[in-house]
Amino acid sequence: MLPTLETGSIELVVTSPPYDALRTYDGIKPFTWSDFEIVARELYRVLCDGGVLCWIVGDSVVKGSETLTSAKQKIYFRELCGFLIHDTMIYEKTNFGHPEKVRYHQLFEYVFVLSKGTPRCFNPIKDKQNVWAGHTPFGTRTVRQKDGTMKPSDNRARTPEFGMRGNIWAGLTAGQEEICAAIAHPAMMPFWLARDLIYSWSNPGDLVLDPFFGSGQVGKAAALLGRRWLGIEINERYVADAERRTAQMGIVYELQN
């Protein structure tokens, strides 16, 4: 499907591709390195100038060593596709999927924020509680008078209650977001993560693409934020779940600025 899309027609891509054959996805063939190369080049082509790709990925452990799949992909994106590595964010999970016995529990995935040139927009989420909210910066601010003397001045902005987030985002997994719900997809993206990435790197009316659509979280989040969306999914069973999920538009999520 990607080759059929018009060059420069997409403002934002948010996706979590299958990596390291961690899931079988109903017997569909594994996502190979050759597949990745094709997808990476096509995503660069379909993004507009200033468009952003949020690529959520991790590494499995094989024979006692991490695979370095994420690092290899990151290098390919920059060296062979032309993307800028705008940021390397961390999605920190509030729990682990599988207990570890010889290393600390795995609690995070990377979110590579890749841009085709300088990002065309950035809408920072400001929900980080400031410790010094309501206070002015430390020290005494002075203003020089006409006679050369210095007079103390209190004309300084006070620290707001909330500031901009850092690039490590901690939050619930999809299973924790929908406790006791039947989840058809084995590796579903958390709704909050899709929502916050879309809010940050696109504007209302922009077209958001997820080429590994899965259960449709990106589409649902995009619609709720006033963005257009396009999802590509090879598994018919997941398509049915995505159609159901994106039809549930009853809740509007507000982000604090």
PAZAPA-4460 file (N, C-alpha, C; in steps of 0.05 Angstrom, whole numbers, plus 32768, in hexadecimal, padded with zeros to 4 digits):
% residues 257
    n_x    n_y    n_z   ca_x   ca_y   ca_z    c_x    c_y    c_z   seq   type   mol
   8010   7FE8   8000   8000   8000   8000   8011   8019   8000     1      M     A
   8028   8019   800E   8037   8032   8010   803F   803E   7FF5     2      L     A
   8048   802E   7FE2   804F   8039   7FC8   8038   8047   7FB9     3      P     A
   801F   8042   7FC1   8009   804F   7FB4   8003   806B   7FC0     4      T     A
   800F   8072   7FD6   800A   808C   7FE2   801B   80A1   7FD4     5      L     A
   800F   80B9   7FD3   801C   80CF   7FC5   8034   80D9   7FD5     6      E     A
   8049   80E0   7FC7   8061   80EA   7FD3   805B   8104   7FE3     7      T     A
   8065   8106   7FFB   8061   811E   800C   8045   8122   8016     8      G     A
   8034   810D   8016   8018   8111   801D   8012   810D   803B     9      S     A
   8025   8104   804B   8021   80FE   8067   8030   8111   8079    10      I     A
   8022   811B   808D   8030   812D   80A0   803D   811F   80B7    11      E     A
   8032   8108   80C0   803D   80FA   80D7   8038   80DC   80D4    12      L     A
   804C   80CD   80DC   8049   80AF   80DE   804E   80A8   80FB    13      V     A
   803C   8099   8107   803F   808E   8121   803B   8070   811F    14      V     A
   804F   8060   8126   804C   8043   8122   805E   8033   8134    15      T     A
   8056   801B   813A   8067   8008   8148   8069   7FEE   8138    16      S     A
   807E   7FEB   8129   8080   7FD4   8117   8086   7FBA   8125    17      P     A
   8080   7FA3   8119   8089   7F8A   8125   80A7   7F88   8123    18      P     A
   80B4   7F80   8139   80D1   7F7E   8138   80DB   7F64   8145    19      Y     A
   80F0   7F59   813A   80FD   7F41   8145   80EB   7F29   8148    20      D     A
   80D6   7F28   8138   80C4   7F10   8137   80BB   7F09   8153    21      A     A
   80B5   7F1D   8164   80AB   7F18   817F   808F   7F0D   817F    22      L     A
   807F   7F13   816A   8063   7F0A   8169   805F   7EFC   814D    23      R     A
   804D   7EE9   814D   8047   7EDB   8134   8031   7EE9   8124    24      T     A
   8020   7EF8   8130   800B   7F07   8123   7FFB   7EF5   8110    25      Y     A
   7FF0   7EE0   811B   7FDE   7ECE   810C   7FEC   7EC1   80F5    26      D     A
   8006   7EBB   80F7   8014   7EAD   80E3   801D   7EBD   80CB    27      G     A
   8019   7ED7   80CC   8023   7EE9   80B6   8041   7EE9   80B7    28      I     A
   804E   7EE9   809F   806B   7EE7   809E   8078   7EFD   80AD    29      K     A
   8090   7EF7   80B9   809E   7F0B   80C9   80A6   7F24   80B9    30      P     A
   80A9   7F3A   80C7   80B1   7F53   80BB   80D0   7F52   80B9    31      F     A
   80DA   7F4F   80A1   80F7   7F4B   809D   8105   7F65   809A    32      T     A
   8120   7F64   8099   8130   7F7C   8094   812A   7F87   8079    33      W     A
   8126   7F77   8065   8120   7F80   804A   8105   7F8F   804A    34      S     A
   80F2   7F85   805A   80D8   7F93   805D   80DD   7FAE   806A    35      D     A
   80ED   7FAF   807E   80F3   7FC8   808C   80FE   7FDD   8079    36      F     A
   8112   7FD5   8069   811F   7FE8   8057   810A   7FF4   8044    37      E     A
   80F8   7FE4   8039   80E4   7FEE   8027   80D1   8002   8036    38      I     A
   80C8   7FFA   804D   80B6   800B   805D   80C4   8025   8064    39      V     A
   80DD   8024   806D   80EC   803C   8075   80EE   8050   805F    40      A     A
   80F6   8047   8047   80F9   8058   8030   80DE   8064   8028    41      R     A
   80C9   8054   8029   80AF   805D   8021   80A4   8072   8034    42      E     A
   80A9   806E   804E   80A0   8082   8062   80AD   809D   805E    43      L     A
   80C7   809C   8057   80D4   80B5   8052   80C8   80C3   8039    44      Y     A
   80C2   80B4   8025   80B6   80BF   800D   809B   80CB   8011    45      R     A
   8089   80BD   8020   806E   80C7   8023   806B   80DE   8037    46      V     A
   807F   80E1   8048   807E   80F8   805B   8083   8112   804D    47      L     A
   8075   8127   8055   8079   8141   804A   8093   814D   8056    48      C     A
   809D   8163   804B   80B4   8170   8056   80AC   817A   8072    49      D     A
   80BC   8173   8086   80B6   817A   80A1   80A5   8165   80AF    50      G     A
   809D   8150   80A1   808E   813A   80AD   809E   812A   80C0    51      G     A
   8090   811D   80D2   809D   810E   80E8   8094   80F1   80E8    52      V     A
   80A7   80DF   80EE   80A1   80C3   80F2   80A7   80BC   810F    53      L     A
   8094   80B2   811E   8098   80A7   8139   8098   8089   8137    54      C     A
   80B0   807D   813B   80B5   8060   8136   80B9   8053   8151    55      W     A
   80A6   8044   815B   80A7   8038   8175   80B2   801B   8173    56      I     A
   80C9   8016   817F   80D6   7FFC   817A   80E7   7FF5   8192    57      V     A
   80EE   7FDB   8194   80FF   7FD1   81AA   8111   7FBB   819F    58      G     A
   811E   7FAD   81B1   812F   7F97   81A9   8128   7F7E   81BA    59      D     A
   8129   7F67   81AD   8127   7F4F   81BD   8142   7F45   81C4    60      S     A
   8143   7F31   81D6   815D   7F25   81DF   815F   7F09   81D2    61      V     A
   8173   7F05   81C3   8178   7EEB   81B6   8193   7EE0   81BE    62      V     A
   8194   7EC9   81CA   81AD   7EBC   81D3   81BD   7ECE   81E5    63      K     A
   81AE   7EDB   81F7   81BA   7EEB   820C   81C2   7F07   8204    64      G     A
   81BB   7F10   81EB   81C3   7F2A   81E2   81AC   7F39   81D4    65      S     A
   81AA   7F52   81D9   8196   7F62   81CB   819D   7F62   81AD    66      E     A
   8188   7F63   819C   818C   7F60   817F   8197   7F79   8172    67      T     A
   8193   7F90   817E   819B   7FAA   8172   818A   7FB1   815A    68      L     A
   8173   7FA5   8157   8161   7FAC   8141   815B   7FCA   8140    69      T     A
   8155   7FD5   8157   814E   7FF1   8159   8165   8003   8150    70      S     A
   817D   7FFC   8158   8195   800D   8151   819A   800B   8133    71      A     A
   8197   7FF3   8128   819C   7FF0   810B   8187   8000   80FB    72      K     A
   816E   7FFF   8104   8159   800E   80F6   815E   802C   80F8    73      Q     A
   8166   8035   810F   816B   8051   8114   8181   805B   8101    74      K     A
   8196   804C   80FE   81AC   8054   80EC   81A3   8054   80CF    75      I     A
   8193   8040   80C8   8189   803E   80AC   8177   8056   80A6    76      Y     A
   8166   805E   80B8   8154   8075   80B4   8165   808E   80AE    77      F     A
   817B   8092   80BC   818A   80AA   80B8   819D   80A8   80A0    78      R     A
   81AD   8092   809F   81C2   8091   808B   81B8   808A   806F    79      E     A
   81A3   807A   806D   819A   8070   8053   817F   807A   804A    80      L     A
   8170   8088   805C   8156   8093   8055   8157   80B1   8054    81      C     A
   8167   80BE   8066   8168   80DB   8066   8159   80E7   807E    82      G     A
   814E   80D7   808F   8140   80E2   80A7   8154   80F0   80BA    83      F     A
   814B   8104   80C8   8159   810F   80DF   8150   8100   80F8    84      L     A
   8162   80FA   8109   815B   80EE   8123   8154   8105   8136    85      I     A
   813B   810E   8135   8133   8126   8143   8134   8121   8161    86      H     A
   812C   8109   816A   812C   8103   8187   812B   80E5   818A    87      D     A
   8136   80DC   81A0   8133   80C0   81A8   8124   80C0   81C3    88      T     A
   810B   80B9   81C2   80FA   80B9   81DB   80F8   809D   81E6    89      M     A
   80EF   809B   81FF   80EB   8082   820C   80CE   807F   8215    90      I     A
   80C2   8069   820D   80A7   8062   8217   80AC   804F   822E    91      Y     A
   80A7   8058   8247   80AC   8048   825F   8092   803B   8268    92      E     A
   8091   8021   8269   8079   8012   8271   8077   8011   828F    93      K     A
   805F   8011   8299   805C   800F   82B6   805E   7FF3   82C1    94      T     A
   8060   7FE0   82AF   8065   7FC4   82B8   8074   7FB6   82A2    95      N     A
   807D   7F9E   82A7   808C   7F8E   8294   807C   7F77   828A    96      F     A
   8081   7F6F   8271   8071   7F59   8265   807A   7F3E   826E    97      G     A
   8095   7F3A   8271   80A0   7F20   8278   80B5   7F23   828D    98      H     A
   80B3   7F15   82A4   80C7   7F17   82B9   80E2   7F0E   82AF    99      P     A
   80F7   7F1D   82B7   8112   7F16   82B0   8120   7F0A   82C8   100      E     A
   8133   7EF8   82C3   8142   7EEB   82D8   8160   7EF1   82D8   101      K     A
   816A   7EFA   82C1   8187   7EFF   82BF   818D   7F1D   82B8   102      V     A
   8178   7F2D   82B6   817C   7F4A   82B1   8163   7F58   82BD   103      R     A
   8165   7F73   82BE   814E   7F81   82C9   8136   7F80   82B5   104      Y     A
   811E   7F82   82C0   8106   7F7F   82B0   8105   7F94   829A   105      H     A
   80FD   7F8C   8282   80FC   7F9E   826B   80E3   7FAF   826E   106      Q     A
   80E7   7FCA   826E   80D2   7FDC   8274   80CE   7FF3   825F   107      L     A
   80DD   7FF2   8249   80DB   8008   8237   80DE   8000   821A   108      F     A
   80D5   8012   8208   80DA   8010   81EC   80E3   802C   81E3   109      E     A
   80F2   802C   81CC   80FA   8045   81C1   80E3   8052   81B0   110      Y     A
   80E3   806C   81B0   80D2   807B   819C   80E5   808D   818D   111      V     A
   80ED   8084   8175   80FE   8095   8164   80EC   80AA   8157   112      F     A
   80F3   80C3   815C   80E5   80D9   814F   80F6   80E3   8138   113      V     A
   80EE   80DB   8120   80FE   80E0   8108   80F0   80F5   80F7   114      L     A
   8100   8107   80EB   80F3   811D   80DC   80FF   811F   80C0   115      S     A
   80EF   8127   80AD   80F7   812C   8092   80FD   814A   8090   116      K     A
   8116   8151   8098   811D   816D   809C   8114   8177   80B7   117      G     A
   8113   8191   80BB   810A   819C   80D4   80EC   8197   80D8   118      T     A
   80E4   818C   80F0   80C8   8187   80F4   80B6   819F   80F0   119      P     A
   80A0   819C   80E2   808F   81B2   80DA   807F   81BC   80F2   120      R     A
   807C   81AD   8107   806D   81B6   811E   8075   81A7   8137   121      C     A
   8070   81B3   814E   8075   81A6   8168   8062   81B2   817C   122      F     A
   8051   81A1   8187   803E   81AA   819B   8045   819D   81B6   123      N     A
   8055   81AA   81C6   805F   819E   81DF   8048   8199   81F3   124      P     A
   8048   8182   81FF   8035   817C   8215   8041   8186   822F   125      I     A
   8033   8197   823D   803D   81A3   8256   802C   8199   826D   126      K     A
   8033   8181   8276   8025   8175   828D   8038   816C   82A3   127      D     A
   8050   8175   82A2   8064   816E   82B6   8063   8182   82CD   128      K     A
   805D   8178   82E5   805A   8189   82FC   8074   8196   8303   129      Q     A
   8074   81B1   8304   808D   81C0   830C   8090   81C1   832A   130      N     A
   80A7   81B9   8334   80AC   81B9   8351   80AA   81D6   835C   131      V     A
   80B4   81E9   834D   80B4   8205   8356   809E   8215   834A   132      W     A
   8087   8209   8346   8070   8217   833B   8068   822F   834D   133      A     A
   8064   8246   8340   805C   825E   834F   8073   826F   8359   134      G     A
   808B   8264   8357   80A3   8273   8360   80B1   8281   8349   135      H     A
   80BF   8296   834E   80D0   82A3   833A   80EB   8295   833B   136      T     A
   80FB   8298   8326   8116   828C   8326   8126   8297   833D   137      P     A
   8139   8286   8346   814A   828E   835D   815C   82A5   8357   138      F     A
   8164   82B3   836B   8176   82CB   8367   8166   82E4   8367   139      G     A
   8174   82FA   8367   8167   8315   8367   816B   8322   834C   140      T     A
   8155   8329   833F   8157   8337   8325   8158   8355   832B   141      R     A
   816B   8362   831D   816E   837F   8322   816C   838D   8307   142      T     A
   8164   83A7   8309   8162   83B8   82F2   8173   83D1   82F7   143      V     A
   8185   83D7   82E3   8196   83EF   82E6   8186   8409   82E3   144      R     A
   818B   841B   82F6   817D   8435   82F5   818D   8449   82E6   145      Q     A
   8181   8461   82E1   818E   8476   82D1   81A8   847F   82DE   146      K     A
   81A9   847F   82F9   81C1   8488   8307   81D6   8472   8309   147      D     A
   81D1   845B   82FD   81E4   8445   82FD   81E1   8431   8313   148      G     A
   81D0   8437   8326   81CC   8424   833C   81BA   840D   8333   149      T     A
   81BA   83F7   8342   81AA   83DF   833B   8193   83DE   8350   150      M     A
   817B   83DA   8345   8163   83D8   8356   8156   83BD   8353   151      K     A
   8150   83AF   8369   8143   8395   8367   8128   8397   8359   152      P     A
   8121   8383   834A   8108   8382   833B   80FB   8367   833D   153      S     A
   80E1   8367   8341   80D2   834E   8343   80C3   8348   8329   154      D     A
   80C9   8356   8314   80BB   8353   82FB   80C5   833A   82EC   155      N     A
   80C0   8323   82F8   80C8   8309   82EC   80B1   82F5   82EC   156      R     A
   80B0   82E6   82D7   809B   82D2   82D4   809E   82BC   82E9   157      A     A
   8088   82B4   82F5   8088   829E   8308   8087   8284   82F9   158      R     A
   8093   8270   8304   8093   8255   82F8   8077   824A   82F6   159      T     A
   806E   8242   82DF   8053   8238   82DC   804F   821D   82EA   160      P     A
   8036   8215   82EE   8030   81FC   82FC   803A   81E4   82ED   161      E     A
   8038   81E5   82D2   8040   81CE   82C2   8055   81D6   82AD   162      F     A
   8068   81C5   82A8   807C   81CA   8293   807B   81B3   827F   163      G     A
   808C   81B6   826A   808D   81A2   8255   8099   8188   825E   164      M     A
   808F   8172   8254   8099   8157   825A   80B6   8154   8251   165      R     A
   80C3   8140   825C   80DC   8136   8251   80D7   8122   823B   166      G     A
   80EC   8115   8231   80E8   8102   821B   80E7   80E5   8225   167      N     A
   80E2   80E1   823F   80DC   80C6   8249   80BF   80C7   8253   168      I     A
   80AE   80B7   8245   8092   80B7   824B   808A   809D   8258   169      W     A
   8081   809E   8271   8078   8087   827F   805A   8085   827E   170      A     A
   804F   806D   827A   8032   806A   8279   8029   804E   8277   171      G     A
   800F   804A   8277   8003   8030   8277   8008   8021   825D   172      L     A
   8009   8007   825E   8008   7FF7   8246   7FEB   7FF6   823C   173      T     A
   7FE7   7FEC   8224   7FCC   7FEA   8219   7FBB   7FD8   822A   174      A     A
   7FC7   7FC2   8234   7FB8   7FB0   8245   7FAF   7FBD   825F   175      G     A
   7FBF   7FCF   826A   7FB7   7FDD   8282   7FA2   7FF2   827D   176      Q     A
   7FA3   7FFE   8265   7F8F   8012   825D   7F73   8005   825B   177      E     A
   7F73   7FEC   8252   7F59   7FDE   824D   7F58   7FC4   825D   178      E     A
   7F59   7FC7   8277   7F59   7FB0   8289   7F3F   7FA0   8285   179      I     A
   7F42   7F86   8282   7F2C   7F73   827F   7F20   7F74   8263   180      C     A
   7F29   7F85   8251   7F1E   7F87   8236   7F2C   7F72   8225   181      A     A
   7F1D   7F67   8212   7F29   7F54   81FE   7F39   7F64   81EA   182      A     A
   7F53   7F5E   81E8   7F64   7F6C   81D6   7F6D   7F59   81C1   183      I     A
   7F65   7F5E   81A8   7F6B   7F4B   8192   7F89   7F4B   818A   184      A     A
   7F96   7F62   818D   7FB1   7F65   8183   7FC5   7F5E   819A   185      H     A
   7FDA   7F4F   8194   7FEC   7F46   81A9   8001   7F5B   81B2   186      P     A
   8003   7F71   81A3   8017   7F85   81AB   800B   7FA1   81A4   187      A     A
   7FF6   7FA8   81B2   7FE7   7FC1   81AC   7FF5   7FD9   81B7   188      M     A
   7FF6   7FEE   81A7   8001   8008   81B0   7FEF   8014   81C5   189      M     A
   7FF9   801F   81DB   7FE8   802D   81ED   7FDB   8046   81E0   190      P     A
   7FC2   804A   81E6   7FB3   8060   81DA   7FC0   807B   81E2   191      F     A
   7FC8   807E   81FB   7FD3   8098   8204   7FED   809E   81F5   192      W     A
   7FFD   808A   81EE   8016   808F   81E1   8011   8099   81C4   193      L     A
   7FFE   808B   81B6   7FF7   8094   819B   7FEC   80B1   819C   194      A     A
   7FDA   80B6   81AF   7FCE   80D0   81B2   7FE2   80E6   81B6   195      R     A
   7FF5   80E2   81C9   8008   80F7   81D0   801C   80FC   81BA   196      D     A
   8024   80E7   81AC   8037   80EB   8195   8029   80FA   817F   197      L     A
   8011   80F3   8179   8002   8101   8164   7FFE   811E   816B   198      I     A
   7FF6   8123   8184   7FF2   813F   818D   800C   814F   818A   199      Y     A
   8023   8143   8191   803C   8151   8192   8046   8158   8176   200      S     A
   8043   8146   8163   8051   8149   8149   803E   814D   8131   201      W     A
   8026   8156   8136   8014   815C   8120   8000   8172   8128   202      S     A
   7FF2   817C   8115   7FDD   8190   811A   7FC2   8186   8111   203      N     A
   7FAC   8192   811B   7F92   818A   8112   7F90   818B   80F3   204      P     A
   7F84   8177   80E7   7F81   8176   80CB   7F97   8167   80BD   205      G     A
   7FAE   8162   80CA   7FC4   8153   80BE   7FBC   8136   80B9   206      D     A
   7FCA   8129   80A7   7FC6   810D   80A1   7FDA   80FC   80AF   207      L     A
   7FD1   80EA   80C0   7FE2   80D8   80D0   7FE0   80BC   80C5   208      V     A
   7FF8   80B0   80C1   7FF9   8095   80B6   8004   8081   80CA   209      L     A
   7FF8   8069   80CB   8004   8053   80DA   8005   803B   80C7   210      D     A
   801D   8034   80BC   801F   801E   80A9   801D   8002   80B6   211      P     A
   801D   8001   80D0   8019   7FE8   80DF   8002   7FED   80F2   212      F     A
   7FEA   7FEF   80E7   7FD4   7FFB   80F6   7FCA   7FEA   810E   213      F     A
   7FCD   7FD0   810C   7FC5   7FBF   8123   7FA8   7FC3   812B   214      G     A
   7FA4   7FCA   8144   7F89   7FCD   814F   7F7E   7FE9   814B   215      S     A
   7F8D   7FFB   813E   7F82   8015   8137   7F85   802B   814B   216      G     A
   7F97   8028   815F   7F99   803D   8173   7FA1   8058   8167   217      Q     A
   7FB3   8058   8153   7FBC   8071   8147   7FA5   807F   8139   218      V     A
   7F94   8070   812B   7F7D   807B   811E   7F69   8088   8132   219      G     A
   7F64   8079   8147   7F51   8083   815B   7F5C   809D   8168   220      K     A
   7F76   809D   816F   7F81   80B5   817C   7F82   80CC   8168   221      A     A
   7F88   80C7   814F   7F89   80DC   813B   7F6E   80E9   8138   222      A     A
   7F59   80D9   8136   7F3E   80E3   8132   7F35   80F4   814A   223      A     A
   7F3B   80EB   8161   7F33   80FA   8179   7F42   8115   817C   224      L     A
   7F59   8117   816F   7F68   8130   816F   7F64   8141   8157   225      L     A
   7F51   8139   8146   7F4A   814A   812F   7F5E   8146   8117   226      G     A
   7F6C   8130   8117   7F7E   812A   8100   7F70   8116   80EE   227      R     A
   7F78   8116   80D5   7F70   8101   80C2   7F83   80E9   80C6   228      R     A
   7F7A   80D1   80BF   7F8C   80BB   80C3   7F8A   80A6   80AD   229      W     A
   7F9F   8097   80AA   7FA0   8081   8097   7FAF   806A   80A3   230      L     A
   7FA2   8052   80A3   7FAE   803A   80AF   7FB1   8024   809A   231      G     A
   7FC8   8017   809B   7FCD   8000   808A   7FD2   7FE7   809B   232      I     A
   7FC3   7FD2   8096   7FC6   7FBA   80A7   7FC2   7FA1   8096   233      E     A
   7FD3   7F8D   8099   7FD3   7F75   8088   7FC0   7F5F   8093   234      I     A
   7FBB   7F60   80AD   7FAC   7F4B   80BB   7F8E   7F53   80BB   235      N     A
   7F7D   7F43   80AF   7F61   7F4A   80AD   7F53   7F4A   80C8   236      E     A
   7F5C   7F39   80DA   7F50   7F38   80F5   7F55   7F52   8104   237      R     A
   7F6D   7F5D   8101   7F74   7F76   810E   7F65   7F8D   8102   238      Y     A
   7F60   7F8B   80E8   7F51   7FA0   80DA   7F35   7FA3   80E6   239      V     A
   7F29   7F8C   80EB   7F0E   7F8C   80F7   7F0E   7F99   8112   240      A     A
   7F23   7F93   8122   7F25   7F9F   813D   7F2A   7FBD   813B   241      D     A
   7F3B   7FC5   8127   7F40   7FE1   8123   7F27   7FF1   811B   242      A     A
   7F17   7FE4   810A   7EFE   7FF1   8102   7EEC   7FF6   811A   243      E     A
   7EEB   7FE2   812C   7EDA   7FE5   8144   7EE6   7FFB   8156   244      R     A
   7F00   7FFB   8159   7F0D   800D   816C   7F0A   802A   8162   245      R     A
   7F0F   802F   8149   7F0E   804A   813E   7EF1   8055   813C   246      T     A
   7EDE   8043   813F   7EC2   804C   813F   7EB9   8056   815B   247      A     A
   7ECA   8050   816F   7EC4   8059   818B   7ED0   8074   8190   248      Q     A
   7EC0   8089   818A   7ECA   80A4   818C   7EBC   80B4   81A2   249      M     A
   7EB3   80A6   81B7   7EA3   80B3   81CB   7EB2   80C4   81DF   250      G     A
   7ECC   80C0   81E1   7EDC   80CE   81F6   7EEF   80E2   81E9   251      I     A
   7EEF   80FA   81F3   7F02   810E   81E9   7F17   8113   81FF   252      V     A
   7F30   8110   81F7   7F46   8113   820A   7F52   812E   8207   253      Y     A
   7F56   813C   821D   7F61   8157   821D   7F7E   8156   8228   254      E     A
   7F8F   8164   821A   7FAB   8166   8222   7FB0   8182   822D   255      L     A
   7FBE   8184   8244   7FC3   819D   8251   7FDA   81AB   8244   256      Q     A
   7FD7   81C4   823C   7FED   81D3   8230   7FFA   81E6   8245   257      N     A
***
